[in-house]
Amino acid sequence: MSSTTMTFGDLKEIMSRCTGETEELSEEHLGADFTDIGYDSLAVLEIASQVQREYGLQIPDEAIEEMNSPQDVIDYVNTSLAAA
């Protein structure tokens, strides 16, 4: 996995490890709310935890609370990595 940017495929892999289900997930869902695609707040916390470990980022709770869609996660990670 690249440590310089996060792609949809990278996030999908992380989401799969966290929940075991991403077969239905496609790039069409990038802007969809996590709740609309079957992920609750606990799943989002687990996804954020995996992202932190794999990308060496510290994600504040406030930022996690604002991650409402897969695109929000990708944007946050890539912005944070670019600033590092």
C-alpha positions in Angstrom: 0.0 0.0 0.0 1.3 3.4 -0.9 2.3 5.7 1.9 2.1 8.9 -0.2 -1.5 8.8 -1.3 -4.7 6.8 -0.6 -6.8 5.5 -3.5 -10.3 4.2 -3.5 -8.8 0.7 -3.8 -6.7 1.2 -0.7 -9.7 2.4 1.3 -11.8 -0.5 0.0 -9.2 -3.0 1.2 -9.2 -1.4 4.6 -13.0 -1.3 4.8 -13.0 -5.0 3.8 -10.7 -6.0 6.6 -12.7 -4.0 9.1 -16.2 -5.3 8.1 -15.6 -8.2 5.8 -18.0 -6.8 3.2 -17.2 -4.5 0.3 -18.3 -6.5 -2.7 -21.1 -4.1 -3.4 -18.9 -1.0 -2.8 -17.9 0.9 -6.0 -16.5 4.3 -6.8 -20.1 5.4 -7.3 -20.4 5.3 -3.4 -17.5 7.7 -2.8 -19.8 10.5 -1.9 -22.4 8.5 -0.1 -22.9 8.7 3.6 -21.4 5.7 5.4 -24.8 5.0 7.0 -26.4 4.9 3.5 -24.0 2.2 2.4 -24.3 0.1 5.6 -21.5 1.4 7.9 -22.3 2.6 11.4 -20.2 4.9 13.5 -18.3 2.0 15.1 -17.3 0.7 11.7 -16.1 4.2 10.8 -14.0 4.3 14.0 -12.4 1.0 13.1 -11.7 2.2 9.5 -10.1 5.3 10.9 -8.0 3.2 13.3 -6.7 1.1 10.5 -5.9 4.1 8.4 -3.9 5.6 11.3 -1.9 2.5 11.7 -1.2 1.9 8.0 -0.5 5.5 7.0 1.2 6.6 10.3 -1.3 9.4 10.8 -2.9 10.8 14.0 -6.5 11.5 13.2 -8.3 13.6 15.9 -11.7 12.6 17.0 -13.2 15.7 15.5 -11.9 14.8 12.1 -13.2 11.3 12.4 -16.7 12.7 13.3 -16.6 14.7 10.1 -15.8 11.6 8.0 -19.2 10.9 6.6 -18.3 9.3 3.3 -15.5 7.3 1.8 -14.4 10.4 -0.1 -14.1 12.3 3.2 -11.6 9.7 4.4 -9.6 9.7 1.2 -9.5 13.5 1.1 -8.4 13.8 4.8 -5.7 11.2 4.4 -4.3 12.6 1.2 -4.4 16.2 2.5 -2.6 15.1 5.7 0.0 13.1 3.8 0.7 16.0 1.5 1.2 18.3 4.5 3.7 15.9 6.2 
